Amino acid sequence: MIRSFFWKYSLLILLFFSLSYSGFTVIPSQEPQGVDEIIKLAREYENAGNANQAVYYYDKAANAYWRANDYQNAIEYFEKALENITKVGNKNGEKLLYINLGLVYSEISDYTHAQKCFESALNIATSSGKKGDVGQILYNISTVQIEQGNYQGSLSNLTKTEAIAQEVGDQKLLRNVYYNYNRAYEGLRNTEKAAEYFSLYAMLTKKIQAEEIRKKELQAKAMVDSAGRVVQQVSQEKEHTEKRLVETSKELKEKEQTLKEVEELTREQQMQIELLNAEMKLRDAVIQHQKLLQKVYIGLILFSLAFAAALYYAYVQKRRANRLLKEKNDEISRQRDAISRQADELRELNALKDKLFSIIAHDLRSPLFSLITMLNIAKEGHFTPENFKEILDELSVNVNHTTALLENLLTWAKTQMHGVKVNPQNFDLNQMVNSRIQLLTEAAENKEIKLKNSIPDGTFVFADTDMTDIVIRNLISNAIKFCNAGDRITIWSTTGADRVTVCVEDTGRGMTPDVLQKLFGTQITSTPGTKNEKGTGLGLILCKEFVQMNGGEIWAESQPDKGSKFFFTLPKASV
């Protein structure tokens, strides 16, 4: 729905501009057919010094190119029209040309030139004192500023536009202003303000739609009332015709009576002639009556058809308006659901942030303070050589723990700031696991744990190497953490049609079902290892995010005292 209201308003300006160029009159003797002929006429009038006619044809050519999506030629001939219109001092026409130029530049995303054109139009509209035009142009400028990311500048112009719209009573402009307020505050990530102005926009839209529906219903009612008056008029004419027929019939009876009286006084031949004349008149009257009834019936049929068409048109318009209203309501409902989901995600992120600060405050600060204290004591010479070696071992464990903690924290923070991009490539999974085992062998040997890589050589996957390395490192480190002396850790894989499934299996202490259910959630939890090793709880969260970002899935299987299996899938490398 990008810039829908901006372009709706643009079409409105185009319609207004195409209807009239106030300030100059052009009456061509015969309109040219092709664009080339239009441009030729424009140049002829320009060379002849007739700026009004030149503006008319240059504008006509520019609009033709615009409709054909040839924006560069449209810009060229709108500028030609501007050069000529300044010669005649037609400020209103100059303003409309600047608006059209701004709209064309907006369509090709050249927002810098678009804003300059709209500001030129604004200067003209301001000097002429037409507040309605000033408001519409300020709205265009605010839309361009939103596209440029200048949200504060857009808000400043929207404040002015809102005041003008309320002053002149332009509800549609005010609705568009609320919509741009919503877009600007979304750009500033002020969701509360954005939601507030979206609600105002939705309410005003429903009000405008209701008024339009009411207007159409009143029009339909007026048509029905008019039809009723026509029916009443036809009925009156019918009664008048029937009355005339009754009078004619009465006159005929009187003439029959006269004929009877004449029959006694005239001869039989004269009586027959008069009777024939009377029959002819009666026949003419009957014919006229039938013709009149025929006209009445035809009029009633035509009126009934017109009335039915009017009712059907009103029904279609009302149904269309109801459909549009339903679509708008559905759109508002979807927006409301999206805002609700965003609010839930924000609450989860805030909870995650609080937990992260708690980890930094405790798990990161404690090892560093311990390291500083031990170094100060060693510096003062309070340790024997034998104690110093034990201290070095403990310091090594603390430094390794702190380094892993920092690495996971930095990686997690980078993902939350949307700074991580997936860079997939083909690589041998066996070689990566070998290199990672070499780095973790010392930690495993310290706990007398055996590490074994059972992934076949030449098992290629298509994924981000850094992300995959972090997943493997965290899963093996977790396995070492929860294993005892004499346990073993095996990394193996199976290859399917388009997926490679990797498993990090250990014979450690395993997990209960309730602990297994909480894995890979958004809540940060950490359980001490078999030698009371500490953790951050971020490792499995990172594993889940990185596996999903590479198009895979991750899950675990475990039983208490029977070890654990952590599975994840990656896309198989294409040949």
C-alpha positions as CSV (number, residue, x, y, z in Angstrom):
1,M,0.0,0.0,0.0
2,I,3.0,2.4,-0.6
3,R,2.1,6.0,-0.9
4,S,-1.5,5.2,-1.9
5,F,-3.0,8.4,-0.5
6,F,-0.2,10.5,-2.0
7,W,-1.0,9.2,-5.5
8,K,-4.7,9.5,-5.0
9,Y,-4.2,13.1,-4.2
10,S,-1.9,13.4,-7.2
11,L,-4.6,12.0,-9.5
12,L,-7.0,14.6,-8.1
13,I,-4.6,17.4,-9.0
14,L,-4.1,15.9,-12.5
15,L,-7.9,15.8,-13.0
16,F,-8.2,19.5,-11.9
17,F,-5.2,20.5,-14.1
18,S,-6.6,18.7,-17.2
19,L,-10.0,20.4,-16.9
20,S,-8.8,24.1,-16.9
21,Y,-5.9,26.4,-17.3
22,S,-7.3,29.6,-15.8
23,G,-5.6,32.7,-17.1
24,F,-5.3,31.9,-20.9
25,T,-7.7,30.7,-23.5
26,V,-6.9,28.4,-26.3
27,I,-9.3,27.5,-29.1
28,P,-7.5,25.3,-31.7
29,S,-9.2,25.1,-35.0
30,Q,-8.4,21.4,-35.2
31,E,-6.8,19.2,-32.6
32,P,-3.6,17.4,-33.7
33,Q,-3.6,13.6,-33.6
34,G,0.0,12.6,-32.7
35,V,2.5,13.7,-30.0
36,D,5.0,14.8,-32.7
37,E,2.4,17.0,-34.4
38,I,1.5,18.5,-31.0
39,I,5.2,19.4,-30.3
40,K,5.5,20.8,-33.8
41,L,2.6,23.2,-33.2
42,A,4.0,24.2,-29.8
43,R,7.3,25.2,-31.3
44,E,5.6,27.1,-34.1
45,Y,3.5,29.1,-31.7
46,E,6.6,29.6,-29.4
47,N,8.6,31.0,-32.4
48,A,5.7,33.2,-33.4
49,G,5.6,34.7,-29.9
50,N,2.2,33.3,-29.0
51,A,3.1,32.0,-25.5
52,N,-0.5,31.0,-24.5
53,Q,-0.8,28.6,-27.4
54,A,2.7,27.3,-26.9
55,V,1.9,26.5,-23.2
56,Y,-1.3,24.7,-24.2
57,Y,0.4,22.4,-26.7
58,Y,3.6,21.8,-24.6
59,D,1.4,20.8,-21.6
60,K,-0.7,18.6,-23.9
61,A,2.5,16.8,-25.1
62,A,3.9,16.5,-21.5
63,N,0.7,14.9,-20.3
64,A,0.7,12.4,-23.3
65,Y,4.2,11.3,-22.4
66,W,3.2,11.1,-18.7
67,R,0.3,8.8,-19.5
68,A,2.8,6.6,-21.5
69,N,5.2,6.5,-18.5
70,D,7.9,8.3,-20.5
71,Y,8.8,10.5,-17.5
72,Q,11.9,12.2,-19.0
73,N,10.0,13.6,-22.0
74,A,7.2,14.6,-19.7
75,I,9.6,16.6,-17.5
76,E,11.2,18.2,-20.6
77,Y,7.9,19.5,-22.0
78,F,6.5,20.6,-18.6
79,E,9.6,22.7,-18.2
80,K,9.0,24.1,-21.8
81,A,5.5,25.0,-20.7
82,L,6.9,26.7,-17.6
83,E,9.3,28.8,-19.7
84,N,6.5,30.1,-21.8
85,I,3.9,30.7,-19.1
86,T,6.3,33.0,-17.2
87,K,6.2,35.3,-20.2
88,V,2.5,35.9,-19.8
89,G,2.5,36.2,-16.0
90,N,-0.1,33.5,-15.4
91,K,0.7,32.6,-11.8
92,N,-2.2,30.1,-11.4
93,G,-1.1,28.1,-14.5
94,E,2.6,28.3,-13.3
95,K,1.5,26.9,-10.0
96,L,-0.3,23.9,-11.6
97,L,2.7,23.2,-13.9
98,Y,5.0,23.1,-10.8
99,I,2.6,20.7,-9.1
100,N,2.6,18.4,-12.2
101,L,6.4,18.5,-12.3
102,G,6.6,17.6,-8.7
103,L,4.3,14.6,-9.2
104,V,6.4,13.3,-12.2
105,Y,9.6,13.6,-10.2
106,S,7.9,11.7,-7.3
107,E,6.9,8.9,-9.6
108,I,10.6,8.4,-10.6
109,S,11.6,8.7,-6.8
110,D,13.6,12.0,-7.5
111,Y,12.3,13.5,-4.3
112,T,14.8,16.3,-4.1
113,H,13.5,17.9,-7.4
114,A,9.9,17.0,-6.4
115,Q,10.2,19.0,-3.2
116,K,11.7,22.0,-5.0
117,C,8.8,22.0,-7.5
118,F,6.2,21.7,-4.7
119,E,7.9,24.5,-2.8
120,S,7.7,26.8,-5.9
121,A,4.0,26.0,-6.2
122,L,3.6,26.7,-2.5
123,N,5.1,30.2,-2.8
124,I,2.7,31.1,-5.6
125,A,-0.3,29.6,-3.7
126,T,0.7,31.5,-0.5
127,S,1.0,34.8,-2.3
128,S,-2.5,34.3,-3.9
129,G,-4.0,33.6,-0.5
130,K,-5.7,30.3,-1.6
131,K,-5.6,28.3,1.6
132,G,-7.1,25.2,0.1
133,D,-4.2,25.0,-2.5
134,V,-1.6,25.8,0.2
135,G,-2.9,22.9,2.3
136,Q,-2.9,20.4,-0.6
137,I,0.7,21.4,-1.6
138,L,2.0,21.2,2.0
139,Y,0.5,17.7,2.2
140,N,2.5,16.8,-1.0
141,I,5.7,18.1,0.5
142,S,5.1,16.2,3.7
143,T,4.7,13.0,1.7
144,V,8.0,13.6,-0.2
145,Q,9.7,14.3,3.1
146,I,8.5,11.0,4.5
147,E,9.9,9.2,1.5
148,Q,13.2,10.9,2.1
149,G,13.2,9.9,5.8
150,N,12.9,13.6,7.0
151,Y,10.2,12.7,9.5
152,Q,10.6,15.8,11.7
153,G,10.3,18.1,8.6
154,S,7.2,16.2,7.6
155,L,5.6,16.6,11.0
156,S,6.2,20.4,10.8
157,N,4.4,20.7,7.5
158,L,1.6,18.3,8.6
159,T,0.9,20.6,11.6
160,K,0.3,23.5,9.2
161,T,-1.8,21.3,6.8
162,E,-3.9,20.1,9.6
163,A,-4.8,23.7,10.7
164,I,-5.7,24.7,7.2
165,A,-7.8,21.5,6.6
166,Q,-9.8,22.2,9.8
167,E,-10.1,25.9,8.9
168,V,-11.5,25.3,5.4
169,G,-13.5,22.2,6.5
170,D,-11.7,19.8,4.1
171,Q,-12.3,16.4,5.7
172,K,-10.6,14.3,3.0
173,L,-7.4,16.4,3.3
174,L,-7.6,16.1,7.1
175,R,-7.9,12.3,6.7
176,N,-4.8,12.2,4.5
177,V,-2.9,14.3,7.0
178,Y,-3.7,11.8,9.8
179,Y,-2.4,9.0,7.5
180,N,0.9,10.8,7.0
181,Y,1.2,11.5,10.7
182,N,0.9,7.7,11.1
183,R,3.7,7.1,8.6
184,A,6.0,9.8,10.0
185,Y,5.7,8.5,13.6
186,E,6.2,4.9,12.4
187,G,9.4,6.2,10.8
188,L,10.4,7.7,14.1
189,R,9.5,4.4,15.8
190,N,6.9,6.2,18.0
191,T,4.4,3.4,17.9
192,E,2.0,5.0,20.4
193,K,1.7,8.2,18.3
194,A,1.5,6.2,15.1
195,A,-1.4,4.1,16.5
196,E,-3.2,7.2,17.8
197,Y,-3.1,8.9,14.3
198,F,-4.0,5.6,12.6
199,S,-7.1,5.5,14.8
200,L,-8.0,9.1,13.9
201,Y,-7.5,8.3,10.2
202,A,-9.7,5.2,10.4
203,M,-12.5,7.0,12.2
204,L,-12.5,9.9,9.8
205,T,-12.4,7.5,6.8
206,K,-15.5,5.7,8.2
207,K,-17.2,9.1,8.8
208,I,-16.5,10.2,5.2
209,Q,-17.7,6.9,3.8
210,A,-20.9,7.1,5.9
211,E,-21.6,10.6,4.6
212,E,-21.1,9.5,1.0
213,I,-23.4,6.5,1.5
214,R,-26.0,8.9,3.1
215,K,-25.7,11.2,0.2
216,K,-26.3,8.4,-2.3
217,E,-29.3,7.2,-0.3
218,L,-30.8,10.7,-0.4
219,Q,-30.2,10.8,-4.2
220,A,-31.9,7.5,-4.6
221,K,-34.8,8.7,-2.4
222,A,-35.1,11.8,-4.5
223,M,-35.3,9.7,-7.6
224,V,-38.0,7.5,-6.0
225,D,-40.0,10.6,-5.0
226,S,-39.7,12.0,-8.6
227,A,-40.9,8.7,-10.0
228,G,-43.9,8.8,-7.6
229,R,-44.9,12.2,-8.9
230,V,-44.7,11.0,-12.5
231,V,-46.9,8.1,-11.6
232,Q,-49.4,10.5,-10.0
233,Q,-49.4,12.7,-13.1
234,V,-50.0,9.8,-15.4
235,S,-52.9,8.6,-13.1
236,Q,-54.4,12.1,-13.3
237,E,-54.2,12.1,-17.1
238,K,-55.8,8.7,-17.2
239,E,-58.7,9.9,-15.1
240,H,-59.1,13.0,-17.3
241,T,-59.1,10.9,-20.4
242,E,-61.8,8.6,-18.9
243,K,-63.9,11.6,-18.0
244,R,-63.7,12.9,-21.6
245,L,-64.7,9.5,-22.9
246,V,-67.8,9.5,-20.6
247,E,-68.7,13.0,-21.9
248,T,-68.2,11.9,-25.5
249,S,-70.4,8.8,-24.9
250,K,-73.0,11.1,-23.4
251,E,-72.9,13.4,-26.4
252,L,-73.3,10.4,-28.7
253,K,-76.4,9.3,-26.9
254,E,-77.8,12.8,-27.2
255,K,-77.1,12.7,-30.9
256,E,-78.8,9.4,-31.2
257,Q,-81.9,10.9,-29.6
258,T,-81.7,13.8,-32.1
259,L,-81.5,11.3,-34.9
260,K,-84.6,9.6,-33.7
261,E,-86.5,12.9,-33.6
262,V,-85.2,13.8,-37.1
263,E,-86.2,10.4,-38.4
264,E,-89.8,11.3,-38.0
265,L,-89.3,14.6,-39.9
266,T,-87.0,13.6,-42.8
267,R,-86.9,11.0,-45.3
268,E,-85.4,7.5,-44.8
269,Q,-82.4,8.3,-47.0
270,Q,-81.4,11.4,-45.0
271,M,-81.7,9.4,-41.8
272,Q,-79.3,6.8,-43.1
273,I,-76.7,9.4,-44.1
274,E,-76.8,11.0,-40.7
275,L,-76.6,7.6,-39.0
276,L,-73.5,6.8,-41.1
277,N,-72.0,10.1,-40.0
278,A,-72.7,9.4,-36.4
279,E,-71.2,5.9,-36.7
280,M,-68.0,7.4,-38.3
281,K,-67.7,9.9,-35.4
282,L,-68.2,7.2,-32.9
283,R,-65.6,5.0,-34.6
284,D,-63.1,8.0,-34.6
285,A,-63.7,8.6,-30.9
286,V,-63.1,4.9,-30.1
287,I,-59.9,4.9,-32.2
288,Q,-58.7,8.1,-30.4
289,H,-59.5,6.5,-27.1
290,Q,-57.5,3.4,-28.0
291,K,-54.5,5.4,-29.1
292,L,-54.6,7.4,-25.9
293,L,-54.7,4.3,-23.8
294,Q,-51.8,2.8,-25.8
295,K,-49.7,5.9,-25.1
296,V,-50.6,5.7,-21.4
297,Y,-49.6,2.0,-21.2
298,I,-46.3,2.6,-23.1
299,G,-45.5,5.5,-20.8
300,L,-46.2,3.3,-17.7
301,I,-44.0,0.6,-19.1
302,L,-41.1,3.0,-19.8
303,F,-41.4,4.6,-16.4
304,S,-41.5,1.2,-14.7
305,L,-38.3,0.2,-16.5
306,A,-36.6,3.5,-15.6
307,F,-37.7,3.2,-12.0
308,A,-36.4,-0.4,-11.7
309,A,-33.1,0.6,-13.3
310,A,-32.8,3.5,-10.7
311,L,-33.5,1.1,-7.8
312,Y,-31.0,-1.4,-9.2
313,Y,-28.3,1.3,-9.6
314,A,-28.9,2.5,-6.0
315,Y,-28.7,-1.1,-4.8
316,V,-25.4,-1.7,-6.6
317,Q,-23.9,1.6,-5.2
318,K,-25.0,0.7,-1.7
319,R,-23.5,-2.8,-2.0
320,R,-20.3,-1.5,-3.4
321,A,-20.0,1.0,-0.5
322,N,-20.7,-1.7,2.0
323,R,-18.0,-3.9,0.4
324,L,-15.5,-1.0,0.5
325,L,-16.4,-0.3,4.2
326,K,-15.9,-4.0,5.0
327,E,-12.5,-4.0,3.3
328,K,-11.4,-1.0,5.3
329,N,-12.6,-2.6,8.5
330,D,-10.7,-5.8,7.7
331,E,-7.6,-3.7,7.0
332,I,-8.0,-1.9,10.3
333,S,-8.4,-5.2,12.1
334,R,-5.2,-6.5,10.5
335,Q,-3.3,-3.4,11.5
336,R,-4.6,-3.7,15.1
337,D,-3.5,-7.4,15.2
338,A,0.0,-6.4,13.8
339,I,0.3,-3.7,16.5
340,S,-0.7,-6.2,19.2
341,R,1.9,-8.7,18.0
342,Q,4.6,-6.0,17.9
343,A,3.7,-5.0,21.5
344,D,4.0,-8.7,22.6
345,E,7.4,-8.9,20.8
346,L,8.5,-5.7,22.5
347,R,7.6,-7.0,25.9
348,E,9.5,-10.2,25.3
349,L,12.6,-8.2,24.1
350,N,12.4,-6.0,27.2
351,A,12.3,-9.1,29.5
352,L,15.2,-10.5,27.5
353,K,17.1,-7.3,27.9
354,D,16.6,-7.2,31.7
355,K,17.8,-10.8,31.9
356,L,20.8,-9.9,29.8
357,F,21.8,-7.0,32.0
358,S,21.5,-9.3,35.0
359,I,23.9,-11.7,33.4
360,I,26.4,-8.9,32.6
361,A,26.1,-7.6,36.1
362,H,26.7,-10.9,37.8
363,D,28.3,-13.6,35.5
364,L,30.6,-11.2,33.7
365,R,31.7,-9.0,36.6
366,S,32.4,-11.8,39.1
367,P,35.0,-13.6,37.0
368,L,36.7,-10.3,36.2
369,F,36.9,-9.2,39.8
370,S,38.2,-12.6,40.8
371,L,40.9,-12.4,38.0
372,I,41.9,-8.9,39.2
373,T,42.1,-10.0,42.9
374,M,44.2,-13.1,42.1
375,L,46.6,-11.0,39.9
376,N,47.1,-8.4,42.6
377,I,47.8,-11.2,45.2
378,A,50.3,-12.8,42.8
379,K,51.9,-9.5,42.1
380,E,52.5,-9.0,45.8
381,G,54.2,-12.4,45.9
382,H,51.8,-14.2,48.3
383,F,51.7,-17.5,46.2
384,T,54.2,-20.3,46.1
385,P,55.2,-21.8,42.7
386,E,52.9,-24.8,43.4
387,N,49.9,-22.6,44.3
388,F,50.7,-20.4,41.4
389,K,50.1,-23.3,38.9
390,E,46.8,-24.1,40.5
391,I,45.8,-20.5,40.3
392,L,46.8,-20.3,36.7
393,D,44.5,-23.3,35.9
394,E,41.6,-21.7,37.7
395,L,42.4,-18.4,35.9
396,S,42.4,-20.2,32.6
397,V,38.9,-21.7,33.3
398,N,37.6,-18.2,34.3
399,V,39.1,-16.6,31.3
400,N,37.7,-19.2,28.9
401,H,34.3,-18.9,30.6
402,T,34.4,-15.1,30.4
403,T,35.5,-15.2,26.7
404,A,32.7,-17.6,25.7
405,L,30.2,-15.4,27.6
406,L,31.4,-12.2,25.9
407,E,31.4,-13.9,22.5
408,N,27.8,-15.2,22.9
409,L,26.7,-11.8,24.3
410,L,28.2,-9.9,21.4
411,T,26.8,-12.3,18.8
412,W,23.3,-12.2,20.4
413,A,23.4,-8.3,20.6
414,K,24.3,-8.2,16.9
415,T,21.4,-10.4,15.9
416,Q,19.0,-8.2,18.0
417,M,20.2,-5.1,16.2
418,H,19.5,-6.8,12.8
419,G,23.2,-6.5,12.0
420,V,23.6,-10.2,11.0
421,K,23.2,-11.1,7.4
422,V,23.2,-14.7,6.1
423,N,26.0,-15.4,3.7
424,P,25.5,-19.0,2.6
425,Q,28.1,-21.0,0.7
426,N,29.0,-24.6,0.1
427,F,31.5,-26.1,2.6
428,D,32.5,-29.5,4.0
429,L,30.8,-30.1,7.4
430,N,33.4,-32.8,8.4
431,Q,36.3,-30.3,8.2
432,M,34.5,-27.7,10.2
433,V,33.7,-30.2,13.0
434,N,37.3,-31.4,13.0
435,S,38.6,-27.8,13.5
436,R,36.1,-27.1,16.3
437,I,37.0,-30.4,18.1
438,Q,40.7,-29.4,18.1
439,L,39.8,-26.1,19.9
440,L,37.6,-27.9,22.5
441,T,39.8,-31.0,23.0
442,E,41.6,-29.5,26.0
443,A,38.4,-28.7,27.8
444,A,37.1,-32.2,27.2
445,E,40.4,-33.8,28.3
446,N,40.3,-31.8,31.5
447,K,37.0,-33.6,32.3
448,E,38.3,-37.0,30.9
449,I,35.6,-36.9,28.1
450,K,36.2,-38.4,24.6
451,L,35.2,-36.4,21.5
452,K,34.6,-38.2,18.2
453,N,33.7,-36.8,14.8
454,S,31.6,-39.5,12.9
455,I,30.5,-37.2,10.0
456,P,31.5,-38.7,6.7
457,D,34.2,-36.8,4.8
458,G,32.7,-34.8,1.9
459,T,29.4,-34.0,3.6
460,F,28.8,-30.6,2.0
461,V,26.1,-28.2,3.1
462,F,24.9,-24.8,1.8
463,A,24.9,-22.4,4.8
464,D,26.6,-19.5,6.5
465,T,30.0,-20.9,7.8
466,D,30.3,-18.5,10.8
467,M,26.8,-19.2,12.0
468,T,27.2,-23.0,11.6
469,D,30.5,-22.8,13.5
470,I,28.8,-21.0,16.4
471,V,26.0,-23.6,16.5
472,I,28.5,-26.5,16.6
473,R,30.7,-24.8,19.2
474,N,27.8,-24.2,21.5
475,L,26.3,-27.7,21.2
476,I,29.7,-29.4,21.8
477,S,30.5,-27.0,24.7
478,N,27.1,-27.8,26.3
479,A,27.7,-31.5,25.9
480,I,31.1,-31.2,27.7
481,K,29.5,-29.1,30.4
482,F,26.9,-31.8,31.3
483,C,29.2,-34.9,31.0
484,N,31.2,-36.7,33.7
485,A,34.6,-38.4,33.5
486,G,34.5,-41.4,31.2
487,D,31.5,-40.1,29.1
488,R,31.8,-39.7,25.3
489,I,30.5,-37.1,22.8
490,T,29.8,-38.2,19.2
491,I,29.0,-35.8,16.3
492,W,27.3,-37.7,13.4
493,S,25.0,-36.9,10.5
494,T,22.6,-38.3,8.0
495,T,22.0,-37.0,4.4
496,G,18.5,-36.7,2.8
497,A,17.3,-35.6,-0.5
498,D,17.7,-31.8,0.2
499,R,18.7,-31.7,3.9
500,V,21.6,-32.8,6.1
501,T,20.7,-33.7,9.7
502,V,23.5,-33.2,12.2
503,C,23.4,-34.7,15.7
504,V,25.6,-33.9,18.8
505,E,25.1,-37.0,21.0
506,D,26.5,-37.4,24.6
507,T,26.3,-40.0,27.3
508,G,26.0,-37.3,30.1
509,R,23.5,-36.8,32.8
510,G,20.6,-36.0,30.4
511,M,17.5,-33.9,31.1
512,T,14.0,-34.2,32.6
513,P,11.0,-33.7,30.4
514,D,10.2,-30.3,31.9
515,V,13.7,-29.0,31.3
516,L,13.6,-30.4,27.8
517,Q,10.4,-28.6,27.1
518,K,11.9,-25.2,28.0
519,L,14.8,-25.5,25.6
520,F,15.0,-23.1,22.7
521,G,12.5,-20.7,24.3
522,T,12.7,-16.9,24.6
523,Q,13.4,-17.1,28.3
524,I,17.1,-17.1,29.3
525,T,17.8,-20.0,31.7
526,S,21.2,-21.5,32.8
527,T,21.9,-24.8,34.6
528,P,25.3,-25.5,36.3
529,G,27.4,-28.2,34.7
530,T,28.7,-31.4,36.3
531,K,31.6,-29.5,37.8
532,N,29.5,-26.5,38.6
533,E,30.4,-24.7,35.4
534,K,28.4,-21.6,34.8
535,G,26.6,-20.5,31.6
536,T,24.7,-17.6,30.2
537,G,21.7,-19.4,28.7
538,L,22.3,-17.5,25.4
539,G,23.9,-20.4,23.6
540,L,20.8,-22.4,22.6
541,I,18.9,-19.2,21.7
542,L,21.7,-18.3,19.3
543,C,21.7,-21.9,17.9
544,K,17.9,-21.7,17.2
545,E,18.1,-18.2,15.5
546,F,21.1,-19.1,13.3
547,V,19.7,-22.5,12.3
548,Q,16.3,-21.0,11.3
549,M,18.1,-18.1,9.5
550,N,19.8,-20.8,7.3
551,G,16.5,-22.5,6.6
552,G,16.8,-25.4,9.1
553,E,15.3,-26.7,12.2
554,I,16.7,-27.6,15.7
555,W,15.4,-30.0,18.4
556,A,16.6,-32.2,21.2
557,E,15.9,-35.7,22.7
558,S,17.0,-36.6,26.2
559,Q,16.3,-38.8,29.3
560,P,17.7,-38.4,32.8
561,D,21.0,-40.3,33.2
562,K,20.9,-41.6,29.6
563,G,22.5,-38.7,27.8
564,S,21.2,-36.2,25.3
565,K,20.9,-35.8,21.5
566,F,20.8,-32.3,19.9
567,F,19.7,-32.4,16.2
568,F,19.7,-29.6,13.6
569,T,19.2,-29.5,9.9
570,L,20.9,-27.5,7.1
571,P,20.3,-27.3,3.3
572,K,22.3,-29.8,1.3
573,A,24.8,-28.3,-1.0
574,S,23.9,-28.4,-4.7
575,V,26.4,-30.0,-7.1
